[in-house]
Amino acid sequence: SRMMRKGHRYLFSDKLWGKKFWSCGYFHRTVGAVNSETVKRYITEGQKKHWKELEHRPQRTLLGYSA
């Protein structure tokens, strides 16, 4: 994270959570109790609150970058 922010911040600065590279959160379970459905549910349900904060902008065109 530190190296990415130091050398390539311009590539993703609009996607940061404030100044943070990662969103806050955690997931832990014993190895035997986790399957792909559990992980998918964690991602879709547990991370919803973070995605609501994002500003949804339309995709920029090549001409939009030159303006």
C-alpha positions in Angstrom: 0.0 0.0 0.0 2.7 2.5 1.0 4.7 1.8 -2.2 1.6 2.1 -4.4 0.7 5.4 -2.8 4.2 6.7 -3.1 4.9 5.8 -6.7 1.6 5.5 -8.4 -1.0 7.6 -6.5 -2.1 9.3 -9.7 -3.4 6.0 -11.0 -6.0 5.5 -8.3 -6.2 8.6 -6.1 -9.9 9.0 -7.0 -10.7 5.5 -5.7 -9.2 6.0 -2.2 -11.3 6.0 1.0 -10.2 9.4 2.1 -6.4 8.9 2.3 -6.8 5.1 2.9 -5.9 2.5 0.3 -8.1 -0.2 1.9 -11.6 0.1 3.4 -11.9 -0.7 7.0 -13.3 -4.2 7.8 -12.2 -7.6 8.7 -13.3 -11.2 8.2 -12.3 -14.2 10.3 -13.5 -17.8 10.5 -12.0 -21.2 11.1 -10.7 -22.7 7.9 -13.2 -25.6 7.8 -16.3 -23.3 8.1 -15.6 -21.1 5.1 -16.7 -21.9 1.6 -17.1 -19.7 -1.5 -20.7 -18.8 -0.7 -19.7 -17.5 2.8 -17.0 -15.3 1.3 -19.3 -14.0 -1.4 -22.0 -13.1 1.2 -19.4 -11.3 3.3 -18.3 -9.2 0.4 -21.8 -8.3 -0.9 -23.5 -7.8 2.5 -20.6 -6.6 4.7 -19.1 -4.1 2.3 -22.4 -2.5 1.1 -21.9 0.4 3.5 -18.6 1.4 1.9 -20.0 1.4 -1.7 -22.9 3.7 -0.7 -20.3 6.4 0.0 -18.8 6.4 -3.5 -19.8 9.0 -5.9 -21.1 7.3 -9.1 -19.7 9.2 -12.0 -20.3 8.2 -15.7 -17.4 6.7 -17.5 -15.2 9.3 -19.0 -14.4 9.3 -22.7 -11.1 10.0 -24.3 -12.3 13.5 -25.2 -13.3 14.0 -21.6 -9.7 13.7 -20.5 -8.5 16.4 -22.8 -11.0 19.0 -21.5 
